[in-house]
Amino acid sequence: MTGGPGSGKSVIALSPLGELSRQGRTALHAMGSRAFTETVKIHAGKGSSRLKALFKYFNSFIAAEPNSIDVLICDEAHRIRHTSANRFTPATNRTGRLQVDELISVAPVPVFLLDEHQVVRSGEIGTAEAIEAAASARGLRVHTISLEGQFRCGGSSHPAAVRRGRDVGRCASVRDDATCRQDPPSRVRRRLSRLRLEVVPDVRSARS
């Protein structure tokens, strides 16, 4: 499932956990961000150790048995890394296995929610293409859903316009001026200052 910032991915990621539990199914929620995971544990876990145990990290499944749970929901899947191994990983678990393959194999129904435009650190390889390739290698069917607009802004499609405007080499026009991505900060500040001087008198005139 793909969608821009605020499109409701995390809400969708959290919503099925309770329902799946009521159905007697084992479901876990996983993310790659420590800060985000710990925040979710505090607010969604509500002091319950059982609820907090539902929230894992992407690298929690390095030694997990295949299909050991029913559903794995991977939020912020754009933060999937090449492998789960790090300097603290025991040598026995340093197999070089792809992290996305670990996540797919741990449950018959893995769900990935991502925004390919939100990659935070180098080494993060979570893309729809990479996930589909790993699933296809296992002979699994992939169902893709695209979330349009912003859940937290009443369905605004503004993020799409922002993505178009931030492409390398393109400029976002404001009145008769433009600010390019390649411009140094000093030039951007000067342009914004000029625009402020132009806009403020217009606003004052409209109020009077």
N, C-alpha and C positions, 0 to 999 in steps of 0.2 A: 504494500500500500504506500503510495507516494503522495506527498503534499507539502506545501510551503509552510513557513512559520505561521502558527496560529490556526492551521487548517483543521485541528481537532485530532491529530494523530495520537497524542498522549492520552486524551480522554477515551478514545476508542481502545487504546492499549489496556487501560485499566478496567474498563467496563465489563469485559467478559469474565474476569477472574472470579467474581462472586457467583455468577450464574453457573459457570463450569463446576465450581465447588459444590453448589447445591445439587447439581446433576451427578455428583459422585465422581467427577473426573479430576485428574491431577493436572494442574496448570501452573506454570511459573512465568514470571515477568522478568525480563533481562534487559540490561542496558550497559553501555560502555563507559558512562560517566560516573565517577565516584560521587561527586557532589550531588548530581541529580538523583542517583539511587538512594543516597542517605536521606535526602529531603523527602522523597516519596515514602521511604520507610517510616519517617517521623509522622507524616500527615496521613498517609493511607494505612499505616500499621497501627496507629492510635494506641501505642503502648502494648500491643499484643505480640508476643514473640512468635506465635503461630502465623499471624499475618505478615510480620516482617520477614519470615522465612520464605515467603512467596517471591521476594525480590532478590534477584541475583545479578551477577556481572556476566558479560559475554565469556570471560575466561573461566567461569565456574564449571564448565562442562568438558574440560580437557580430558578427564578420565571417566566421563559418564558412559553408562551402558546405552547402546542403541535402543530407541523407543522405550526408555525408562519412565517417561511421563507421557501424558496424552497430548498436551498442547504447550508449546513454548511461544510466548509473545515477546518479540524483540523490538523494543522501542528505540528510536534514534539509531536505527540499523546502519545509517551512513557512517557510524563510528566503529564498525567492525574492522578489526585489524587483520593483518596477513596471517598471523598465528597467535595462539593464546600464550605461548611461552615467553617468559621474561627472565631476568637474572635470578629470581627466586624460585623458578620452576625446577623441580627435581629432574635429574638427568634422565630418569626412566620415562618422563612425560615429554621430553624434548624430541618429538617425532617429526616435526616440520609439517604436521597436518594443518590444513587450512582451518581457520577459526569458523568460517561460514559453514564448512562441512560438519564440524562438531555441532553447531547449532541446528543444522538441518536433520542430523541423524538422531538427536536425542529425543525427538517426538515425531509421531506420524503426521501431526499437523503443526508445522512451524509457521509463525506469522511474523512478517517483517514490515516495520513502518519506518519510512526514511524520507529524507529530503537531501538529494545529492548536492544541493547548493550550500549545505551547512557543514561540510567537512571542516573540522577544527584543527587537527594535527596531521603532520606528515605521517604516512604509514597507515592511515585509515583508508580502507579500500571498499567500504560498503556502498555498492551501486546496485541498481536493479539488474544490470547486465551480469554482474558477478554472482548475484544470488540466483538468477535464472540459470546461469551456466552450471553452478554447483548442483542445483536441483535436477537439471536435465541429465547430468552425469550419473545421477542415481535413478534415472527413469521416472522422475516425479513430474506431475503436471503442475503448472504455475498459473495462478489466477491473479491478475493485476488489477488493482483499483486505484484510480486517481482522484484525489480530493481537490476540488476546485474551490477557490475563495478562502475566506478566513472565518473559522468557527467563532473566534473571540471578537470579531469586528463585524458581526451581522452579515457575513457573506461577502465582504469586500474582496475584490480581485486585485487590490493594489500590489501584492507581492509579485505578480506576474509582470506588472509594469516596471517594478524596481529591478527585477532580473534582466529585463530587456535593456534598461538604462545603464546597468553596471557592467555590461560586456566590455572586455578590453578593447580599447581603440574607439569606443563610442562615447558620445557626449550627451548629457542631459540638459536640454535648453531651458532657460528661465528668462522669460521676456525676450529681449534681443541679445542677451548675453548667454554664455555657456561655460560650464565647468567640466573639464575633461579629467578622466581618471589619472592621466599621466602628469597633470600639473603638480608642481611642488606646493606644499601647504601655504607658503607665503603668498603665492599668486591666488590661491583659492580664498584666503582671508581677505585680500584686497578686493576681489570680485564680490564677495559676500558683503563687505562693508559698503561698496558702491550701491549694491542692490538694496541694502537696508536704508540708505539715505534716500533712495528713490521711492521705496515702498512706504516708509513712515509718513511722509507728507501726504501721500494719497489716502492713507488710513485716517489721518487727522481731518482731512477735507471731507471725507465721507461721514465722519461723526458730527461735524459742525453743521 
